[in-house]
Amino acid sequence: MNSIDNIRTPQRIRTRFIAFTALLLSSITFISGFLVFLYMKSPAFENQLLGQVMKHMDWIVKNEFENQIKKLKPRPVVDPNDENAWFWNYIKERNKEYIEYETKGKWQ
């Protein structure tokens, strides 16, 4: 009776092989998942991800920046006691005439 128990049957060998293979695969999966977790916590991954995102976001940032610049308007200088107001009015009129000439008068 004792000799029959010591004989390894093909089913018992196959079962142990499957169990060992499953243990090996689950260990490899756990270790690789842990290494991926450590990599995702590292600054290298953050820099890579930021670079990939910003590569596709540059045009959005640029467009938004241009829209915000267009909203900015210079503050008007309104000082009734400004003794140089005539000069600034002259410059404004001259610039307006220059713009009119460059956009319309030059091409007619």
Phi, psi and omega in degrees: 000321182292328181288331178290324180292330182279345180284129179272118178277158179301327179293320181292320178295316179297319180296316179295321178297316179295318180295316179296318179296319178295319177297317179296314180295318180292326176294316179298318179297317180295315181294318179292322176297320178295319178295321176296320177299315179297320179294320182290340176273351185278156177296332180298318179294319179298317178295319179296315181295317179298320178296319180293320181291314183292334178298325181264355183253355184303317183292329178291314180297317180297316180295317180295321178297316179296321178296320179291324178294322180294331180286337180289135178231141179292145178287131178289140178267104180241098178227110182297338181265012181286117181281349178258013182299322179301322180294315180293325175294320178298315179298318180297316179294319179296318178295321178296316177296321179295318178295318178298317180295316182292326184269329186235307188295325183293331188261002182264000000 
